[in-house]
Amino acid sequence: MIHVLIVDDDPMVAEFNKRYLEQVGGFQLVSVVSSAGAALHILEKQTVDLILLDIFMPGKTGLELLLYIRETGKKADVIFITAASDMERIQMALRYGAVDYLIKPFEFERFNEALSAYREKFMFMKNQQVLSQKELDRQLLYKEPRAIVEELPKGLTKSTLQVIWETVQSMRESPFSTEDIAGRVGISRVSVRKYLKFLGDIDALYVQVHYGTIGRPNYQYKYNKAKETIIKSFL
């Protein structure tokens, strides 16, 4: 669960943000406060992964709060939700490391897009220990557009994919290996590996690569709840 702090001095906007947040899965509201000072108090006492932050507030501005968070090494990320639309403040927000920037007024669709993208990146970084250049480019730097997969690769069948996917869902709470799946479904590891690679390619699974003492890669997989519906078109 991603822990969220809402910081906005307008009670109506704060309430809208709270209600919108409740409609996006994977997030838990920590608190709603109306000033940077109150936000700092929460940050000292509780775990906060993401701050939905206004810029214009009494006392310290949202930009000053973000700069303080960066200077003190706190790990909270920030999405600005603000009426500030001038280029100077937008550039400052991005330079200080804001992960997104929403200009008031905005629709729920844009809010949902920002939160869903953050959730996907958050879960990816949480579950990956080491990245290849390809994974870094595609998942975090967005340098490599991902091709849309519309059909099963040659040699894969819907019936076998169904069996493997049902087994994956039964193991969704913990990482698993090719051998774990092969042992449960009675299919060769070579075949299972092809299906797991496909599921990783469409983001239905997180893929973690660990290297042993002799340098051989050991693949571990984990169920990606954020993408659980993507498999439906292939079954």
C-alpha positions as CSV (number, residue, x, y, z in Angstrom):
1,M,0.0,0.0,0.0
2,I,1.3,3.5,-0.9
3,H,0.9,6.0,2.0
4,V,-0.3,9.4,0.9
5,L,-0.4,12.9,2.5
6,I,-2.6,15.6,1.1
7,V,-1.4,19.2,1.7
8,D,-3.8,22.0,0.5
9,D,-5.1,25.0,2.4
10,D,-8.4,24.9,0.4
11,P,-10.7,22.5,2.2
12,M,-12.9,21.9,-0.8
13,V,-9.9,21.0,-3.0
14,A,-8.5,18.8,-0.3
15,E,-11.8,17.0,0.0
16,F,-11.9,16.5,-3.8
17,N,-8.4,15.1,-3.8
18,K,-9.3,12.8,-0.9
19,R,-12.4,11.5,-2.7
20,Y,-10.4,11.0,-6.0
21,L,-7.7,9.1,-4.1
22,E,-10.3,6.7,-2.7
23,Q,-11.2,5.7,-6.2
24,V,-7.7,4.7,-7.2
25,G,-6.6,1.3,-5.8
26,G,-3.3,0.8,-4.0
27,F,-3.3,4.0,-1.9
28,Q,-3.9,4.7,1.7
29,L,-4.5,8.2,3.0
30,V,-2.3,9.1,6.0
31,S,-3.7,12.6,6.7
32,V,-5.0,15.8,5.2
33,V,-3.2,19.1,6.3
34,S,-3.4,22.7,5.3
35,S,0.2,23.9,5.6
36,A,3.8,23.0,5.0
37,G,4.4,23.1,8.8
38,A,1.7,20.6,9.5
39,A,3.0,18.4,6.7
40,L,6.5,18.4,8.2
41,H,5.0,17.3,11.5
42,I,3.4,14.4,9.8
43,L,6.6,13.5,7.9
44,E,8.5,13.3,11.2
45,K,5.9,11.0,12.8
46,Q,4.6,8.7,10.0
47,T,5.5,6.9,6.9
48,V,4.6,8.9,3.8
49,D,5.5,7.7,0.3
50,L,3.6,10.3,-1.8
51,I,2.5,13.9,-1.1
52,L,-0.3,15.6,-3.1
53,L,1.0,19.1,-2.7
54,D,-0.4,22.6,-3.4
55,I,2.1,25.5,-4.1
56,F,0.2,28.5,-2.7
57,M,-0.3,28.1,1.1
58,P,0.2,30.3,4.2
59,G,3.7,30.2,5.5
60,K,6.1,28.0,3.5
61,T,5.0,27.4,-0.1
62,G,4.8,23.9,-1.6
63,L,8.0,24.5,-3.5
64,E,9.8,25.4,-0.3
65,L,8.5,22.3,1.3
66,L,9.7,20.1,-1.6
67,L,13.1,21.7,-1.5
68,Y,13.3,21.0,2.3
69,I,12.3,17.4,1.7
70,R,15.1,17.0,-0.9
71,E,17.7,18.8,1.3
72,T,17.0,16.7,4.3
73,G,17.0,13.4,2.4
74,K,13.4,12.4,3.1
75,K,12.1,9.8,0.7
76,A,8.6,11.1,0.0
77,D,7.7,11.8,-3.6
78,V,5.6,14.8,-4.6
79,I,2.8,15.3,-7.2
80,F,1.8,19.0,-7.3
81,I,-1.8,19.8,-7.6
82,T,-2.0,23.6,-7.9
83,A,-3.3,26.6,-9.7
84,A,0.2,27.8,-10.5
85,S,0.6,27.5,-14.2
86,D,3.6,29.8,-14.9
87,M,6.6,28.3,-16.4
88,E,9.0,29.4,-13.7
89,R,7.2,27.5,-11.0
90,I,6.6,24.5,-13.2
91,Q,10.4,24.3,-14.0
92,M,11.3,24.7,-10.3
93,A,8.9,21.9,-9.4
94,L,10.5,19.6,-12.0
95,R,14.0,20.5,-11.0
96,Y,13.3,19.8,-7.4
97,G,12.1,16.3,-8.4
98,A,8.2,16.5,-8.6
99,V,7.0,13.3,-10.3
100,D,4.0,15.0,-11.8
101,Y,2.2,18.3,-12.0
102,L,-1.6,18.9,-12.2
103,I,-3.0,22.3,-12.9
104,K,-6.3,23.2,-11.2
105,P,-9.0,22.7,-12.3
106,F,-8.5,19.2,-13.6
107,E,-10.6,16.1,-14.3
108,F,-10.5,12.8,-12.5
109,E,-9.1,11.1,-15.6
110,R,-5.9,13.2,-15.3
111,F,-5.7,12.5,-11.5
112,N,-6.1,8.8,-12.1
113,E,-3.5,8.8,-14.8
114,A,-1.0,10.5,-12.5
115,L,-1.7,8.2,-9.6
116,S,-1.7,5.0,-11.7
117,A,1.6,5.9,-13.4
118,Y,3.1,6.6,-10.0
119,R,1.8,3.3,-8.5
120,E,3.3,1.3,-11.4
121,K,6.7,2.9,-11.0
122,F,6.6,2.6,-7.2
123,M,5.8,-1.1,-7.4
124,F,8.4,-1.7,-10.1
125,M,11.1,-0.1,-8.0
126,K,10.0,-1.8,-4.9
127,N,10.3,-5.2,-6.5
128,Q,13.5,-4.8,-8.5
129,Q,16.9,-5.2,-7.0
130,V,19.0,-4.8,-10.1
131,L,18.1,-3.3,-13.5
132,S,19.3,-3.9,-17.0
133,Q,19.8,-0.9,-19.2
134,K,16.7,-2.0,-21.2
135,E,14.6,-2.2,-18.1
136,L,15.8,1.2,-16.9
137,D,15.1,2.8,-20.2
138,R,11.7,1.3,-20.6
139,Q,10.3,1.4,-17.1
140,L,11.9,4.5,-15.5
141,L,13.4,6.7,-18.3
142,Y,10.7,6.0,-20.9
143,K,13.3,6.0,-23.7
144,E,12.1,2.9,-25.4
145,P,8.4,2.8,-26.4
146,R,7.0,-0.6,-25.7
147,A,5.5,-2.5,-28.7
148,I,1.8,-3.5,-28.2
149,V,1.5,-7.2,-28.0
150,E,-1.9,-8.2,-29.6
151,E,-1.5,-12.0,-29.9
152,L,0.3,-14.9,-28.3
153,P,3.8,-15.6,-29.7
154,K,4.2,-18.6,-31.9
155,G,4.4,-21.9,-30.0
156,L,2.3,-20.7,-27.0
157,T,-1.3,-21.8,-26.6
158,K,-4.3,-20.3,-24.7
159,S,-5.0,-23.5,-22.9
160,T,-1.5,-23.8,-21.4
161,L,-1.4,-20.0,-20.7
162,Q,-4.7,-20.4,-18.8
163,V,-3.2,-23.2,-16.6
164,I,0.0,-21.2,-15.9
165,W,-1.9,-18.0,-15.2
166,E,-4.2,-19.7,-12.7
167,T,-1.1,-21.1,-11.0
168,V,0.5,-17.7,-10.9
169,Q,-2.6,-16.2,-9.4
170,S,-2.5,-18.8,-6.6
171,M,1.0,-17.6,-5.8
172,R,0.4,-13.9,-6.0
173,E,1.6,-13.0,-2.5
174,S,5.1,-14.2,-2.9
175,P,7.9,-14.2,-5.6
176,F,8.3,-17.5,-7.5
177,S,10.6,-19.2,-9.9
178,T,10.2,-21.2,-13.2
179,E,10.8,-24.3,-11.1
180,D,7.9,-23.4,-8.7
181,I,5.4,-23.2,-11.6
182,A,6.8,-26.2,-13.5
183,G,6.4,-28.4,-10.4
184,R,2.8,-27.4,-9.9
185,V,1.6,-27.7,-13.5
186,G,3.6,-30.6,-14.6
187,I,5.1,-28.8,-17.7
188,S,8.8,-28.7,-18.5
189,R,10.8,-25.7,-17.2
190,V,11.8,-24.7,-20.8
191,S,8.1,-24.4,-21.7
192,V,7.1,-22.7,-18.5
193,R,10.0,-20.2,-19.0
194,K,8.5,-19.2,-22.4
195,Y,5.1,-18.4,-20.9
196,L,6.6,-16.5,-17.9
197,K,8.7,-14.5,-20.3
198,F,5.6,-13.6,-22.3
199,L,3.8,-12.6,-19.1
200,G,6.7,-10.4,-18.2
201,D,6.7,-8.8,-21.7
202,I,3.1,-7.7,-21.3
203,D,3.8,-6.5,-17.7
204,A,1.5,-9.0,-16.1
205,L,4.5,-10.1,-14.0
206,Y,7.4,-8.3,-12.4
207,V,10.7,-9.9,-13.4
208,Q,13.7,-9.8,-11.0
209,V,17.1,-11.1,-12.1
210,H,19.6,-12.3,-9.5
211,Y,23.1,-13.5,-10.4
212,G,24.7,-16.4,-8.6
213,T,28.4,-16.9,-7.7
214,I,29.2,-18.2,-11.2
215,G,27.3,-15.4,-12.9
216,R,24.3,-17.4,-14.1
217,P,21.0,-15.4,-14.0
218,N,18.3,-16.6,-11.7
219,Y,14.8,-15.3,-12.6
220,Q,12.2,-14.6,-10.0
221,Y,8.7,-13.5,-10.8
222,K,6.0,-11.7,-8.9
223,Y,2.3,-11.0,-9.7
224,N,1.6,-7.5,-10.9
225,K,-1.8,-6.6,-9.5
226,A,-1.8,-3.2,-11.3
227,K,-1.8,-5.1,-14.6
228,E,-4.0,-8.0,-13.7
229,T,-6.6,-7.3,-16.4
230,I,-4.1,-7.1,-19.2
231,I,-4.1,-10.9,-19.6
232,K,-7.8,-11.2,-20.4
233,S,-7.5,-10.6,-24.1
234,F,-5.0,-13.5,-24.4
235,L,-7.2,-16.1,-22.7
